[in-house]
Amino acid sequence: LQYMSGFGNEHVSEDPRCPGALPEGQNNPQVCPYGLYAEQLSGSAFTCPRPTNKRSWLYRILPSVCHKPFKPLEEGHLTHDWDEIEPDPNQLRWKPFEIPKAPQNKMDFVSGLHTLCGAGEPRGRNGIAVHIFVCNTSMIDRCLYNSDGDFLIVPQQGKLLITTEFGKMLVEPNEICVIQQGMRFSVEVFGETRGYILEVYGAHFELPDLGPIGANGLANPRDFLVPVAWYEDRQVPGGYTVISKYQGKLFAAQQDFSPFNVVAWHGNYTPYKYHLEKFMVINAVAFDHADPSIFTVLTAKTTRAGVALADFVIFPPRWGVANNTFRPPYYHRNCMSEFMGLIKGHYEAKEEGFQPGGGSLHSMMTPHGPDADCFEKASKAKLEPERVADGTMAFMFESSLSLAVTKWGLQTSNRLDKNYYKCWEPLKSHFNPKCK
């Protein structure tokens, strides 16, 4: 597989089987090369300022309008009904989510989507959702596009071969990909597969501003990869199913050809992927513990300066060197909501109960922090330079919205760890008024 590099760049690509497929000097000629159809995919309002204006032109064998009417499709455990169960402000932790076994229960990417929590709603174009996907079979002659927002996909077990209208991407654990609003894609898997999805309505992901850090650091733009054009001119007499996630529900339409028939394209509105090992970590090198915002890979902004609809944050391997400092994450109550997942390894603040393929949610102003064992060890540790999180990759979806947990998350999944609160019970008072 080949890729082009650069975040948000103006890319041009054509399948080498059809050289010259891109029109020269204009977007929409009277007759396109090779008899193709021109189709624009807009990711922003036409009148957005140039830095935020997103669109791509696709040159395809047949336009995407050629399909039968959409009909409702059973959405399973996909939802945006945040009122189906009473709110729960407790610290929540989930054991690894179970992957169904094939062939007894074949499940592809779409049927394996399970909504865990979220807030807002897609019709108002403001909100987020956290989904878990578990699957064991590939999508066959069907694709999905999200009319509601963007998917940030974090595979945890098993690799994903994702075919999009723009080309193909192979996304493995410790990589992420973003499929932006409206882009059709199909997912091929190679066995039991699991991962996490952060969905945002009403904003696109962008690189965070660096401020005093300067011009370089965190996720570098050149490390984001975009697929190159690839097409298939394939008839599907039995019917190809195009699935739309629209206003939180699924709808399916039939057509008799593959939607991945884009011979060439150009623009700045594309799917993309990123390898988390490329992240250039910033850290405290004198004393104290810097806020986790220094680990932000991507952000989806709100209209309030510095307040994110959603941030994607990672906790990669790094050096800990702070002097006279309790080095693990501090005890905290936050005006933001924090969902954490683990791709591999052991998270430093909770080495036992927090497992790869599971998750935790610390809601607005709900206190959280290191478990008792971590606190005791870190309080007595000899402070020397040490490697932190080697062999580990934990991440966080953080949002300014107050997230509601679904019935599937609290009950149906049967993965909620009801003993989570006990990890703090052994904490004891060390207060001594005579010891200054």
C-alpha positions as CSV (number, residue, x, y, z in Angstrom):
1,L,0.0,0.0,0.0
2,Q,1.2,3.5,-0.8
3,Y,0.4,6.8,1.0
4,M,0.9,10.5,0.7
5,S,2.0,12.4,3.7
6,G,0.9,15.6,5.4
7,F,-2.0,16.7,7.6
8,G,-4.7,18.7,5.8
9,N,-2.6,19.1,2.7
10,E,-4.0,19.7,-0.8
11,H,-3.3,16.2,-2.3
12,V,-3.8,15.0,-5.9
13,S,-3.9,11.3,-6.8
14,E,-4.9,9.2,-9.8
15,D,-4.8,5.4,-10.2
16,P,-1.8,4.6,-12.4
17,R,-4.0,2.4,-14.6
18,C,-5.6,5.6,-15.9
19,P,-2.9,8.3,-16.3
20,G,-4.3,11.8,-16.9
21,A,-7.6,11.0,-15.2
22,L,-7.4,14.3,-13.3
23,P,-8.8,17.2,-15.4
24,E,-6.2,19.9,-16.0
25,G,-6.9,23.5,-14.9
26,Q,-10.5,23.1,-13.7
27,N,-12.7,20.9,-11.5
28,N,-15.7,20.2,-13.6
29,P,-15.1,20.1,-17.3
30,Q,-17.9,19.5,-19.8
31,V,-16.4,16.0,-20.5
32,C,-14.1,14.4,-18.0
33,P,-11.1,12.3,-19.1
34,Y,-12.0,8.6,-19.6
35,G,-15.7,9.5,-19.5
36,L,-15.7,9.9,-15.7
37,Y,-18.2,11.8,-13.6
38,A,-17.0,14.7,-11.4
39,E,-18.4,14.8,-7.9
40,Q,-17.5,17.1,-5.1
41,L,-17.5,16.0,-1.4
42,S,-17.8,19.0,0.9
43,G,-16.6,18.7,4.5
44,S,-17.4,22.3,5.4
45,A,-19.7,25.1,4.3
46,F,-18.8,26.6,1.0
47,T,-18.1,30.0,2.7
48,C,-15.8,28.8,5.5
49,P,-12.6,30.8,5.8
50,R,-9.8,29.3,3.6
51,P,-7.9,27.7,6.6
52,T,-11.0,25.7,7.5
53,N,-12.5,25.1,4.1
54,K,-12.5,21.4,3.3
55,R,-13.5,19.7,0.1
56,S,-12.3,17.1,-2.4
57,W,-13.2,16.5,-6.0
58,L,-13.7,12.8,-7.0
59,Y,-13.6,11.5,-10.6
60,R,-15.6,8.3,-10.7
61,I,-17.1,5.7,-13.0
62,L,-20.6,6.3,-11.8
63,P,-21.7,9.0,-9.3
64,S,-22.8,8.0,-5.8
65,V,-26.3,9.2,-6.5
66,C,-27.1,5.9,-8.4
67,H,-28.8,3.8,-5.7
68,K,-32.2,2.6,-4.7
69,P,-34.0,4.5,-1.8
70,F,-32.7,4.1,1.7
71,K,-34.7,1.9,4.1
72,P,-34.2,1.6,7.9
73,L,-31.7,-1.0,9.0
74,E,-31.6,-2.6,12.4
75,E,-28.9,-0.7,14.4
76,G,-28.3,-3.2,17.1
77,H,-26.5,-1.5,20.0
78,L,-25.7,1.7,18.1
79,T,-27.6,4.7,19.7
80,H,-27.6,8.3,20.6
81,D,-30.4,8.0,23.1
82,W,-28.7,9.4,26.2
83,D,-31.8,9.1,28.3
84,E,-32.5,5.4,28.2
85,I,-31.1,4.9,31.7
86,E,-30.5,7.1,34.7
87,P,-27.2,9.0,35.0
88,D,-24.4,7.4,37.0
89,P,-21.7,9.7,38.4
90,N,-19.5,6.9,39.8
91,Q,-16.1,6.0,38.6
92,L,-16.7,3.4,36.0
93,R,-14.3,0.7,34.6
94,W,-15.0,-2.0,32.1
95,K,-13.2,-5.3,31.7
96,P,-12.1,-6.2,28.1
97,F,-15.1,-6.2,25.8
98,E,-15.9,-9.7,24.5
99,I,-15.4,-10.5,20.9
100,P,-18.0,-12.9,19.5
101,K,-16.7,-16.2,18.2
102,A,-17.1,-17.1,14.5
103,P,-18.8,-19.0,12.8
104,Q,-21.4,-19.3,15.5
105,N,-21.9,-15.5,15.6
106,K,-20.5,-13.7,12.5
107,M,-20.2,-10.0,13.1
108,D,-18.6,-7.4,10.8
109,F,-17.6,-3.8,11.7
110,V,-21.1,-2.3,11.3
111,S,-23.0,-5.0,13.2
112,G,-20.2,-5.0,15.8
113,L,-20.7,-1.3,16.7
114,H,-21.7,-0.8,20.4
115,T,-22.3,2.7,21.8
116,L,-20.8,3.1,25.3
117,C,-21.4,6.7,26.1
118,G,-21.9,10.2,24.6
119,A,-23.7,13.5,24.7
120,G,-25.3,16.0,22.4
121,E,-27.1,15.0,19.2
122,P,-26.3,14.9,15.5
123,R,-29.2,17.0,14.3
124,G,-27.9,20.0,16.2
125,R,-24.4,19.3,15.0
126,N,-22.9,19.3,18.4
127,G,-21.9,16.2,20.4
128,I,-19.7,13.2,20.7
129,A,-20.1,9.4,21.1
130,V,-17.7,6.7,22.2
131,H,-18.3,3.3,20.6
132,I,-16.7,-0.1,21.0
133,F,-16.3,-2.2,17.9
134,V,-15.9,-6.0,18.1
135,C,-16.0,-8.2,14.9
136,N,-14.8,-11.4,13.4
137,T,-15.6,-11.2,9.7
138,S,-15.1,-8.7,6.9
139,M,-17.7,-6.5,5.4
140,I,-18.8,-8.2,2.1
141,D,-20.4,-6.1,-0.6
142,R,-21.4,-3.4,1.9
143,C,-19.9,-0.1,3.0
144,L,-20.7,2.5,5.6
145,Y,-20.7,6.3,5.6
146,N,-21.4,8.6,8.6
147,S,-23.7,11.5,7.8
148,D,-23.5,12.6,11.4
149,G,-19.8,13.2,11.9
150,D,-16.2,12.0,12.0
151,F,-15.0,8.6,13.2
152,L,-11.6,8.4,14.9
153,I,-10.9,4.7,15.0
154,V,-8.4,3.1,17.5
155,P,-7.8,-0.6,16.7
156,Q,-6.8,-2.5,19.8
157,Q,-6.7,-6.2,18.6
158,G,-6.4,-7.2,15.0
159,K,-5.6,-5.0,12.0
160,L,-8.1,-3.3,9.7
161,L,-7.8,-3.1,5.9
162,I,-10.0,-0.1,5.2
163,T,-11.1,0.5,1.6
164,T,-12.3,4.1,1.1
165,E,-13.3,6.1,-1.9
166,F,-9.9,7.7,-1.8
167,G,-7.9,4.4,-1.7
168,K,-6.9,1.8,0.8
169,M,-5.3,2.0,4.3
170,L,-4.0,-0.7,6.5
171,V,-4.5,0.3,10.2
172,E,-2.9,-1.8,12.9
173,P,-2.9,-1.6,16.7
174,N,-0.9,1.4,17.8
175,E,-2.1,3.3,14.8
176,I,-5.3,5.4,14.4
177,C,-7.3,6.5,11.4
178,V,-9.9,9.2,10.9
179,I,-12.8,8.6,8.4
180,Q,-14.4,12.0,8.0
181,Q,-18.1,12.8,7.6
182,G,-19.7,11.4,4.4
183,M,-16.7,9.2,3.3
184,R,-17.7,5.7,2.3
185,F,-15.6,2.9,3.6
186,S,-15.5,-0.9,4.1
187,V,-13.5,-2.8,6.7
188,E,-11.8,-6.1,6.1
189,V,-10.5,-8.0,9.2
190,F,-8.3,-11.0,9.7
191,G,-9.7,-12.7,12.7
192,E,-11.1,-11.6,16.1
193,T,-10.9,-7.8,16.1
194,R,-11.6,-5.1,18.7
195,G,-11.2,-1.4,19.1
196,Y,-12.5,2.0,20.1
197,I,-14.2,4.8,18.2
198,L,-14.5,8.5,19.1
199,E,-17.3,10.1,17.0
200,V,-17.7,13.9,16.9
201,Y,-20.6,15.8,15.4
202,G,-20.2,19.3,14.2
203,A,-16.4,19.7,14.1
204,H,-13.4,18.1,12.4
205,F,-10.2,16.9,14.1
206,E,-7.2,19.2,13.8
207,L,-3.7,19.4,15.2
208,P,-3.6,21.3,18.5
209,D,-1.9,24.7,18.6
210,L,1.6,24.5,20.0
211,G,1.9,27.9,21.7
212,P,5.1,28.3,23.7
213,I,6.3,24.8,22.5
214,G,7.1,26.4,19.2
215,A,7.0,25.2,15.6
216,N,7.7,21.5,16.3
217,G,6.5,18.7,18.6
218,L,3.6,16.5,19.5
219,A,2.1,15.0,16.4
220,N,4.1,16.3,13.4
221,P,2.0,17.0,10.2
222,R,4.2,15.0,7.9
223,D,3.6,11.8,9.8
224,F,-0.1,11.7,8.8
225,L,-0.7,9.4,5.8
226,V,-3.4,9.7,3.2
227,P,-4.2,6.8,0.8
228,V,-3.6,7.0,-3.0
229,A,-6.3,6.6,-5.5
230,W,-7.5,3.0,-6.3
231,Y,-10.6,2.0,-8.1
232,E,-12.6,-1.1,-8.9
233,D,-14.9,-1.3,-11.8
234,R,-17.0,-4.1,-10.4
235,Q,-20.7,-4.9,-11.0
236,V,-22.5,-6.5,-8.1
237,P,-25.7,-8.2,-9.6
238,G,-26.7,-9.5,-6.2
239,G,-26.7,-5.9,-4.9
240,Y,-24.2,-3.8,-3.0
241,T,-25.4,-2.4,0.3
242,V,-24.6,1.2,1.1
243,I,-25.2,2.0,4.8
244,S,-25.8,5.5,6.1
245,K,-25.5,6.5,9.7
246,Y,-28.0,9.3,9.7
247,Q,-29.4,11.2,12.8
248,G,-28.0,8.3,14.9
249,K,-29.8,5.6,13.1
250,L,-28.8,3.2,10.3
251,F,-30.3,3.1,6.8
252,A,-29.4,0.9,3.8
253,A,-29.7,1.4,0.1
254,Q,-28.9,-1.1,-2.7
255,Q,-26.9,-0.5,-5.9
256,D,-25.5,-2.8,-8.5
257,F,-21.9,-1.6,-8.5
258,S,-19.0,-1.0,-6.1
259,P,-18.9,2.5,-4.6
260,F,-15.1,2.4,-4.7
261,N,-15.0,3.4,-8.3
262,V,-13.0,6.7,-7.9
263,V,-10.3,6.7,-10.5
264,A,-8.7,10.1,-9.5
265,W,-9.2,12.7,-6.9
266,H,-7.8,16.0,-5.5
267,G,-8.5,18.1,-2.4
268,N,-7.9,18.5,1.3
269,Y,-10.8,16.5,2.7
270,T,-9.6,12.9,3.0
271,P,-9.3,10.0,5.3
272,Y,-6.0,9.6,7.0
273,K,-4.0,7.5,9.4
274,Y,-1.2,8.1,12.0
275,H,1.2,5.8,13.9
276,L,1.3,6.7,17.6
277,E,5.0,5.8,17.9
278,K,5.6,8.9,15.8
279,F,4.4,11.2,18.6
280,M,7.1,13.6,19.9
281,V,6.6,13.7,23.6
282,I,6.9,16.8,25.7
283,N,7.4,16.3,29.4
284,A,8.4,18.0,32.7
285,V,12.2,17.9,33.2
286,A,12.5,19.8,36.5
287,F,9.7,19.2,38.9
288,D,5.9,18.6,39.2
289,H,3.6,16.8,36.8
290,A,2.5,18.5,33.6
291,D,-1.2,18.4,32.6
292,P,-2.1,15.6,30.2
293,S,-2.9,18.2,27.5
294,I,0.8,18.0,26.6
295,F,-0.1,14.5,25.1
296,T,-2.8,15.8,22.7
297,V,-2.6,14.2,19.3
298,L,-5.8,15.6,17.7
299,T,-8.5,18.0,18.9
300,A,-12.0,18.9,17.7
301,K,-12.6,22.5,18.9
302,T,-15.7,24.3,20.1
303,T,-16.3,28.0,19.6
304,R,-14.9,28.7,23.1
305,A,-11.2,29.3,22.9
306,G,-9.2,26.5,24.4
307,V,-12.3,24.3,25.2
308,A,-12.5,21.1,23.1
309,L,-15.5,19.2,22.0
310,A,-13.1,16.3,22.1
311,D,-9.4,15.7,22.5
312,F,-7.6,12.5,21.6
313,V,-4.7,12.1,24.1
314,I,-2.1,9.3,24.4
315,F,0.3,8.3,27.2
316,P,3.3,6.9,25.2
317,P,6.6,5.5,26.5
318,R,8.8,8.3,27.8
319,W,11.4,9.3,30.5
320,G,10.4,10.4,33.9
321,V,13.0,12.7,35.5
322,A,11.1,15.2,37.7
323,N,12.8,15.9,41.0
324,N,11.0,16.0,44.4
325,T,7.8,15.0,42.6
326,F,5.1,12.4,42.8
327,R,5.5,11.2,39.3
328,P,2.3,9.2,38.4
329,P,-0.9,11.2,37.5
330,Y,-2.1,13.2,40.4
331,Y,-5.5,13.0,42.1
332,H,-8.0,15.0,40.1
333,R,-11.5,16.4,39.7
334,N,-12.1,17.7,36.3
335,C,-14.7,19.9,34.6
336,M,-14.1,17.7,31.5
337,S,-15.2,14.1,31.0
338,E,-12.4,11.5,30.6
339,F,-12.8,8.1,28.9
340,M,-9.6,6.0,28.9
341,G,-8.7,2.9,26.9
342,L,-5.7,0.7,26.7
343,I,-4.2,-0.6,23.5
344,K,-1.4,-2.7,25.1
345,G,0.7,-3.0,28.2
346,H,-0.1,-1.8,31.8
347,Y,-1.2,1.7,32.7
348,E,1.1,3.1,35.3
349,A,-1.6,4.4,37.7
350,K,-3.6,1.2,37.8
351,E,-1.5,-1.8,36.7
352,E,-4.0,-4.5,37.8
353,G,-7.6,-3.8,36.9
354,F,-7.2,-1.6,33.8
355,Q,-6.7,-4.1,30.9
356,P,-6.2,-3.8,27.1
357,G,-9.5,-3.9,25.4
358,G,-11.3,-2.5,28.4
359,G,-11.9,1.1,29.5
360,S,-12.8,3.6,32.2
361,L,-14.9,6.7,32.5
362,H,-14.4,9.5,35.0
363,S,-17.3,11.9,34.6
364,M,-17.4,15.6,35.3
365,M,-16.1,16.4,38.8
366,T,-15.9,12.7,39.7
367,P,-12.6,12.3,41.6
368,H,-10.0,9.8,40.3
369,G,-6.3,9.1,40.5
370,P,-3.7,6.4,41.3
371,D,-4.8,3.3,43.2
372,A,-3.5,2.7,46.7
373,D,-0.7,0.5,45.6
374,C,0.6,3.0,43.0
375,F,0.5,5.8,45.6
376,E,2.5,3.9,48.2
377,K,5.1,2.8,45.7
378,A,5.5,6.2,44.0
379,S,5.7,8.0,47.4
380,K,8.6,5.9,48.5
381,A,10.4,5.4,45.2
382,K,14.0,6.6,44.7
383,L,13.8,9.5,42.3
384,E,16.1,8.6,39.4
385,P,15.6,9.0,35.7
386,E,13.4,6.1,34.7
387,R,11.5,4.9,31.6
388,V,7.7,5.3,32.0
389,A,5.2,3.2,30.1
390,D,7.6,1.1,28.1
391,G,5.6,-1.5,26.1
392,T,2.4,0.4,26.9
393,M,0.0,2.6,25.0
394,A,-3.0,4.1,26.9
395,F,-5.2,6.8,25.5
396,M,-7.9,9.2,26.5
397,F,-11.0,10.7,24.8
398,E,-11.6,13.9,26.7
399,S,-14.6,16.1,26.2
400,S,-16.1,19.3,27.6
401,L,-19.5,17.6,27.4
402,S,-21.1,15.6,30.3
403,L,-21.3,12.1,29.0
404,A,-24.2,9.7,29.5
405,V,-23.6,6.0,29.6
406,T,-25.8,3.7,27.6
407,K,-27.8,0.8,28.9
408,W,-25.5,-1.5,26.9
409,G,-22.5,0.0,28.7
410,L,-24.0,-0.2,32.2
411,Q,-25.9,-3.5,31.9
412,T,-26.2,-5.4,28.7
413,S,-22.4,-5.7,28.0
414,N,-21.9,-7.4,31.4
415,R,-18.4,-6.0,31.4
416,L,-18.7,-3.3,34.0
417,D,-16.3,-3.8,36.9
418,K,-18.5,-3.3,40.0
419,N,-15.4,-3.5,42.3
420,Y,-13.6,-0.6,40.7
421,Y,-14.1,1.7,43.7
422,K,-12.3,-0.8,45.9
423,C,-8.9,0.1,44.4
424,W,-8.9,3.3,46.5
425,E,-10.3,1.8,49.7
426,P,-6.8,0.9,51.1
427,L,-5.7,4.5,50.9
428,K,-4.9,5.6,54.5
429,S,-4.2,8.9,56.2
430,H,-0.5,9.8,56.6
431,F,-1.4,13.0,58.4
432,N,0.8,13.9,61.4
433,P,0.3,17.4,62.9
434,K,3.6,17.1,64.7
435,C,5.6,16.4,61.6
436,K,6.3,19.5,59.5
